Amino acid sequence: MKTINLQINWHVYSVQILLTALLYILFSSFGISHVAFLILGASTLFIVASLLPIQLKKRYVHIDKVGFSYKYLSKIHYLHSDEIAALKVVKILGSNTVAVELKSKKQVWFLFWTVDVDELQKAAKLFDCELLGELPSQVNV
């Protein structure tokens, strides 16, 4: 199996921007402009701080025959294939996200990442684990 690079889940970022805009309008209309600017500033900072490292290739998620590898902050983490109990496709706010359940019952979520369901099915087969969540025929990634 070739290495699968998870893609940025633009839908999650779009929902976040939409919610930020709605909260900004709501608080501004109630005359609480300082809270509105605080929400706008914090959300903008979070979006830029999370997208910039991805665009600079300093943050990533890969799936290959040995498992998942991902870089978060400055540390590279590994989820070895023999530790993986299940791969999950979870729909949050209309967006498909990927989660990995380990045999220790710990779950690792990749909320800001998405992958083609066919590729995830191949990975589940390779890791000899279940693919849970949305039925693959219903998932439009």
LINRAZI-V451964 format. One record per backbone hydrogen bond with DSSP energy under -1.0 kcal/mol. NH is the residue of the N-H (numbers start at 1). CO is the residue of the C=O. If there is no record, write none. Layout:
NH|CO  NH|CO
//
This chain:
4|63  6|61  7|114  9|112  10|8  13|9  14|10  15|11  16|12  17|13  18|14  19|15  20|16  21|17  22|18  23|19  24|20  25|21  26|22  27|23  28|24  29|25  30|26  31|28  32|27  36|32  37|33  38|34  39|35  40|36  41|37  42|38  43|39  44|40  45|41  46|42  47|43  48|44  49|45  50|46  51|47  52|48  55|51  56|52  57|54  58|53  59|53  62|69  63|4  64|67  67|64  68|79  69|62  70|77  71|60  72|75  75|72  77|70  79|68  81|66  83|80  85|101  86|101  87|130  88|99  89|132  90|97  92|95  95|92  97|90  98|110  99|88  100|108  101|86  102|106  103|83  105|102  108|100  110|98  113|110  114|7  120|116  121|117  122|118  123|119  124|120  125|121  126|122  127|123  129|124  130|85  132|87  134|89  138|135  139|135
//
